[in-house]
Amino acid sequence: FEGHFVLPDLGPVGAWGLANPRDFETPTARYEDAEEPWTLVQKFCGALYEAALDRSPFDVVAWHGNYAPYRYDLSRFCAFNSVTFDHLDPSSFTVLTAQTLEPGVAACDFVIFPPRWMVQE
């Protein structure tokens, strides 16, 4: 567990290619103060388990630390394409990458192959 997910280096693509930092959304912290019974359901090894709660499990105001949950709408990914005789390297479709301490080696890449419109058609 060496690296965290970051946007890949864009290189010749330019500053606003592929996945834009502005399209990653972090939630606004809020809580639910409900004093009513809840049933918490968890799936583990293919079986469902229930736990009875006397209040809402969403009574948390925020998270702790430097990292926050986020979401990304994959339809906002800016794919590019001009297949003349060969396809682009799959790394050009990387949304997020988790680099290791060894340069050029990723522990994990999150890649998307979205539908593309062939402009030359």
N, C-alpha and C positions, 0 to 999 in steps of 0.2 A: 504494500500500500504506500506508494511513493507520491504520486501526483494527484491533483484535483482536476476536475473537468474545467477546461478553459477553451476560448475560441482559438481555432488554429491560426497560424501566421498566414496572411493572405498573399504575400509576395506580389507577383505581377497582376493579380486579380484586381487589386486596388482596395481602397479603404472601405468601400461599401458593398463588397461582393459577398456572396454566400450567406452566412448567418450574421445579421446585424445585432450589435449589443442592445440597441434600443428596442428590439422585438422580444427580449426576454423580460417577463413580467414577474415581479415579486408580489406576494399578497400583502394586503393591508391587515395588520394585526387586529383581531377583534375576539371577543369572548361571548359566551352564552351563559347567562346566570339563570338556569332553569332548575328549580327544585321539584323535579318530577322523575318518576322511575324510567330508566333506560335499560335496554338490553344490548349488550356489546357482543357482537358475533365475530369470531375469529376462525379462519380456515387454517388448519395445520395438517399436513400429510394427507390431504384429500378429505378430511373430516371437519365438520363444523362444530364449534364449541361456543356455548353461551355463558355470559357472566351478567348477573343482575347488578345494576348500579342505582343508587338512590338519587343521583343528580346527573346533569349533562356531562359527557366526557369532553365537551368543547369549552371548558371553563379555564382555558389557558389564554393568556393575553398575548404572548410573543414567544420567541425562541431565544436561546442563549448562544452567544459566540459570534464569530465573524461570517459564518455561512448561513444563508437563508434559503428556504425552498423557492423554486421558481417554476414557471411554465413557459413553453415556447410553442407557438403555433407553426407547425411544419409547413403550412401553405405560404408562410412568409419567407421561406428559404429561396434565395435568388440563384436558381440553377442556370447554368449556361451550357450551350451545346452547339457544336458545328461538326458533326461527324462526317468527315470527307472520306477518309480511308481507315481510320482507327478510332477507337473510343478513348475518351480522356481517362487519365489515371483515377481510380476510385477515390484517392485522397482528396480530389477536387470537390467531392460531395460530402466532406466532413463537416458536421455541425459543431460537435464538441470533441476535444481530445484530452486524454489524461496522459501526460508525458512521464517517462521514467527519468532517473538520474543519468541514464546513458543518452547522449545526444542522438536525436533522430529515431528513437525507439519509443513507441507509445505503449502504455499498459492496456489502454482501451480507446477505441474510436467509436463515436456515434455517427453513423453515416446514413444519409437519406438518398434514395433514388426516385425523385418525384417525377410525375409526368412532365414532359417538356414539349414545347412547340417548336418544330423545326422551321425556322424563319425562311430558309431557302426553299421550302415547299410552296 
